[in-house]
Amino acid sequence: MAYLNTGYISTNRGVIKILQIIAGIFMCSFLCANMYDTRSCFGESRVGYTSGLNFVVLIINVVLFILGLLTLNVWKLEHIYSIVCTILFAIASGLFLWYMIQHNQFVYNTIIVTVLLFVQTLLFLWDVKILNGESPN
């Protein structure tokens, strides 16, 4: 039986999920506020990869946060998910940085997105360390 565990919010993993959700929302707004020479934020391949990845991961993070609040631990799934997301966000960081350099787009929104991509990568890496037992929860 699942019950509401408000203590999850005060754990490192709960804080990481909250930060990932907030960063994901900000990235969605910054990525889709600018059209990047196409008609949508999913148009150009590097921007589309970053937008698509962020959108899917944002939805999954909200679901995992709710599961954490309901004490439904799916640690093995979250461990694999965190490893995969660490790799995918590292790739997205590189691709988006490449896009910025190629198109000389060093404006505030692209810089913020790039920084948030690196932050997401580090947050997922920290989550992997917690799930491996290398860092305290």
Residue frames as qw, qx, qy, qz and C-alpha x, y, z in Angstrom:
[[0.000, 0.889, 0.458, 0.000, 0.00, 0.00, 0.00],
 [0.424, 0.345, -0.004, 0.837, 1.40, 3.37, -1.00],
 [0.271, -0.844, -0.388, 0.254, 1.21, 6.32, 1.32],
 [0.261, 0.909, -0.030, 0.324, 2.29, 9.93, 1.00],
 [0.764, -0.307, -0.111, 0.557, 5.90, 10.39, 2.08],
 [0.110, 0.987, 0.036, 0.113, 6.52, 14.13, 2.46],
 [0.584, -0.665, 0.351, 0.306, 10.01, 13.34, 3.78],
 [0.759, 0.298, 0.395, 0.423, 11.01, 12.47, 0.21],
 [0.260, 0.924, 0.104, 0.262, 11.14, 16.18, -0.58],
 [0.324, -0.893, 0.312, -0.022, 13.87, 16.73, 2.01],
 [0.842, -0.178, 0.400, 0.316, 16.12, 13.93, 0.70],
 [0.173, -0.502, 0.491, 0.690, 18.86, 14.60, -1.82],
 [0.216, 0.206, 0.848, 0.439, 17.01, 12.56, -4.44],
 [0.104, 0.780, 0.603, -0.129, 13.82, 14.56, -3.87],
 [0.078, -0.813, 0.077, 0.572, 15.69, 17.84, -4.20],
 [0.244, -0.240, 0.701, 0.626, 17.41, 16.56, -7.36],
 [0.212, 0.484, 0.811, 0.252, 14.05, 15.64, -8.92],
 [0.036, 0.879, 0.357, -0.315, 12.61, 19.06, -8.05],
 [0.154, -0.680, 0.340, 0.631, 15.65, 20.81, -9.57],
 [0.268, 0.007, 0.810, 0.522, 15.45, 18.62, -12.69],
 [0.183, 0.687, 0.702, 0.050, 11.77, 19.46, -13.13],
 [0.029, -0.889, -0.108, 0.444, 12.39, 23.19, -12.70],
 [0.215, -0.487, 0.561, 0.634, 15.34, 23.12, -15.11],
 [0.290, 0.255, 0.849, 0.361, 13.25, 21.14, -17.61],
 [0.155, 0.828, 0.519, -0.142, 10.43, 23.67, -17.48],
 [0.085, -0.821, 0.169, 0.539, 12.85, 26.55, -18.01],
 [0.272, -0.252, 0.731, 0.573, 14.52, 24.75, -20.92],
 [0.299, 0.528, 0.777, 0.170, 11.15, 24.03, -22.55],
 [0.106, 0.911, 0.294, -0.268, 10.22, 27.69, -22.36],
 [0.139, -0.735, 0.385, 0.541, 13.58, 28.93, -23.66],
 [0.343, -0.073, 0.814, 0.462, 13.83, 26.33, -26.42],
 [0.235, 0.569, 0.754, 0.229, 10.32, 26.88, -27.73],
 [0.003, 0.851, 0.210, -0.482, 10.33, 30.68, -27.31],
 [0.029, 0.648, -0.493, -0.580, 12.86, 31.00, -30.11],
 [0.864, 0.394, 0.112, -0.292, 12.19, 29.45, -33.52],
 [0.534, -0.439, 0.631, 0.353, 15.83, 28.72, -34.44],
 [0.167, 0.397, -0.584, -0.688, 15.27, 29.37, -38.17],
 [0.146, -0.185, -0.934, -0.269, 12.41, 26.84, -38.33],
 [0.443, -0.446, -0.314, -0.711, 8.73, 26.77, -37.52],
 [0.794, -0.552, -0.143, -0.211, 9.01, 24.91, -34.22],
 [0.314, -0.750, 0.567, -0.133, 11.46, 24.10, -31.47],
 [0.809, -0.105, 0.577, 0.032, 11.63, 20.53, -32.84],
 [0.668, 0.729, -0.017, -0.150, 12.75, 21.56, -36.33],
 [0.333, 0.737, -0.580, 0.096, 16.54, 21.85, -36.56],
 [0.839, -0.005, -0.544, 0.029, 18.10, 18.47, -35.76],
 [0.425, 0.124, -0.606, 0.661, 20.33, 19.51, -32.84],
 [0.292, -0.170, 0.280, -0.899, 17.71, 21.79, -31.32],
 [0.774, -0.114, -0.322, -0.533, 15.03, 19.18, -32.03],
 [0.697, 0.001, -0.677, 0.236, 17.04, 16.49, -30.25],
 [0.162, 0.100, -0.542, 0.819, 17.54, 18.76, -27.26],
 [0.480, -0.136, 0.055, -0.865, 13.89, 19.84, -27.15],
 [0.803, -0.080, -0.474, -0.354, 12.55, 16.32, -27.60],
 [0.582, 0.024, -0.698, 0.416, 14.86, 14.84, -24.99],
 [0.016, -0.118, 0.450, -0.885, 14.06, 17.57, -22.50],
 [0.607, -0.148, -0.115, -0.773, 10.30, 17.24, -23.03],
 [0.815, -0.088, -0.556, -0.140, 10.25, 13.45, -22.59],
 [0.496, 0.041, -0.643, 0.583, 12.58, 13.56, -19.58],
 [0.217, -0.218, 0.259, -0.916, 10.49, 16.32, -17.98],
 [0.764, -0.190, -0.241, -0.567, 7.37, 14.13, -18.16],
 [0.795, -0.035, -0.584, 0.158, 9.24, 11.08, -16.80],
 [0.267, 0.186, -0.537, 0.778, 10.74, 13.17, -13.97],
 [0.475, -0.266, 0.115, -0.831, 7.29, 14.36, -12.91],
 [0.872, -0.139, -0.366, -0.294, 6.05, 10.75, -12.84],
 [0.690, 0.068, -0.583, 0.424, 9.10, 9.56, -10.89],
 [0.016, -0.289, 0.402, -0.868, 8.72, 12.43, -8.43],
 [0.694, -0.254, -0.032, -0.673, 5.11, 11.44, -7.80],
 [0.881, -0.043, -0.471, -0.005, 6.14, 7.80, -7.38],
 [0.435, 0.207, -0.565, 0.670, 8.79, 8.91, -4.89],
 [0.323, -0.299, 0.256, -0.860, 6.19, 10.86, -2.95],
 [0.846, -0.155, -0.112, -0.497, 3.97, 7.78, -2.89],
 [0.469, -0.520, 0.708, -0.089, 6.87, 5.60, -1.60],
 [0.929, 0.308, 0.195, -0.056, 6.70, 3.41, -4.70],
 [0.261, -0.714, 0.549, 0.348, 10.42, 2.81, -5.06],
 [0.881, 0.454, 0.120, 0.053, 11.55, 1.75, -8.50],
 [0.354, -0.797, 0.376, 0.314, 15.26, 2.14, -7.75],
 [0.624, -0.062, 0.641, 0.443, 16.55, -0.27, -10.40],
 [0.420, 0.719, 0.475, 0.285, 14.53, 1.45, -13.10],
 [0.061, -0.996, 0.000, 0.063, 15.61, 4.89, -11.84],
 [0.558, -0.551, 0.457, 0.419, 19.24, 3.77, -11.76],
 [0.559, 0.239, 0.616, 0.501, 19.17, 2.74, -15.43],
 [0.194, 0.889, 0.381, 0.163, 17.13, 5.85, -16.29],
 [0.268, -0.923, 0.123, 0.247, 19.65, 8.15, -14.58],
 [0.571, -0.306, 0.550, 0.527, 22.62, 6.54, -16.34],
 [0.452, 0.492, 0.603, 0.436, 20.93, 6.82, -19.74],
 [0.046, 0.961, 0.265, 0.066, 19.85, 10.43, -19.10],
 [0.440, -0.733, 0.259, 0.450, 23.36, 11.40, -17.99],
 [0.509, -0.038, 0.619, 0.596, 24.72, 10.18, -21.32],
 [0.286, 0.671, 0.590, 0.346, 21.87, 11.68, -23.39],
 [0.107, -0.977, -0.151, 0.110, 22.11, 15.10, -21.71],
 [0.477, -0.548, 0.390, 0.565, 25.91, 15.13, -22.16],
 [0.428, 0.260, 0.651, 0.570, 25.30, 14.50, -25.89],
 [0.088, 0.867, 0.465, 0.156, 22.60, 17.21, -25.96],
 [0.323, -0.850, 0.051, 0.412, 24.99, 19.66, -24.28],
 [0.458, -0.276, 0.544, 0.647, 27.62, 19.03, -26.93],
 [0.313, 0.487, 0.678, 0.453, 25.14, 19.23, -29.80],
 [0.028, -0.933, -0.358, 0.013, 23.58, 22.45, -28.56],
 [0.378, -0.726, 0.227, 0.527, 27.00, 24.00, -27.97],
 [0.441, 0.028, 0.646, 0.623, 27.93, 22.99, -31.53],
 [0.179, 0.748, 0.584, 0.260, 24.73, 24.62, -32.80],
 [0.202, -0.929, -0.124, 0.283, 25.54, 27.84, -30.90],
 [0.421, -0.512, 0.426, 0.616, 29.06, 27.99, -32.29],
 [0.408, 0.240, 0.699, 0.537, 28.05, 27.13, -35.88],
 [0.080, 0.766, 0.526, 0.361, 25.24, 29.71, -36.03],
 [0.264, 0.212, -0.249, 0.907, 27.00, 32.27, -33.80],
 [0.466, -0.629, -0.400, -0.477, 23.95, 32.35, -31.50],
 [0.453, -0.084, -0.599, 0.655, 25.49, 33.57, -28.25],
 [0.319, -0.508, -0.087, -0.795, 22.35, 35.26, -26.92],
 [0.351, -0.362, 0.593, -0.628, 20.93, 34.95, -23.43],
 [0.872, -0.028, 0.159, -0.462, 18.42, 32.18, -24.14],
 [0.863, 0.322, -0.387, 0.036, 20.87, 29.84, -25.87],
 [0.222, 0.482, -0.668, 0.522, 23.46, 30.40, -23.16],
 [0.558, -0.280, 0.462, -0.629, 20.88, 29.67, -20.46],
 [0.947, 0.117, -0.073, -0.291, 19.78, 26.48, -22.24],
 [0.673, 0.432, -0.550, 0.242, 23.39, 25.31, -22.57],
 [0.070, -0.431, 0.655, -0.617, 24.08, 25.97, -18.90],
 [0.741, -0.137, 0.318, -0.575, 20.87, 24.15, -17.91],
 [0.902, 0.259, -0.323, -0.126, 21.85, 21.18, -20.09],
 [0.427, 0.410, -0.676, 0.440, 25.15, 20.92, -18.24],
 [0.376, -0.314, 0.524, -0.697, 23.29, 21.29, -14.93],
 [0.899, 0.015, 0.003, -0.438, 20.88, 18.48, -15.91],
 [0.762, 0.342, -0.536, 0.127, 23.85, 16.27, -16.80],
 [0.154, 0.379, -0.684, 0.605, 25.42, 16.90, -13.40],
 [0.607, -0.211, 0.345, -0.684, 22.13, 16.36, -11.56],
 [0.941, 0.108, -0.191, -0.256, 21.62, 13.00, -13.26],
 [0.587, 0.388, -0.622, 0.344, 25.24, 12.08, -12.50],
 [0.185, -0.360, 0.592, -0.697, 24.68, 12.98, -8.84],
 [0.823, -0.079, 0.121, -0.550, 21.53, 10.83, -8.83],
 [0.857, 0.255, -0.449, 0.007, 23.54, 7.91, -10.23],
 [0.282, 0.401, -0.676, 0.551, 26.09, 8.34, -7.44],
 [0.503, -0.258, 0.438, -0.699, 23.33, 8.29, -4.82],
 [0.919, 0.073, -0.055, -0.383, 21.73, 5.18, -6.34],
 [0.735, 0.345, -0.544, 0.212, 25.16, 3.48, -6.43],
 [0.748, -0.605, -0.222, 0.157, 25.65, 4.29, -2.74],
 [0.631, 0.194, -0.095, 0.745, 28.63, 6.54, -3.45],
 [0.025, -0.322, 0.107, -0.940, 26.87, 9.65, -2.14],
 [0.056, 0.268, 0.799, -0.536, 24.47, 10.04, 0.79],
 [0.104, -0.562, -0.650, -0.500, 20.76, 10.47, 0.23]]
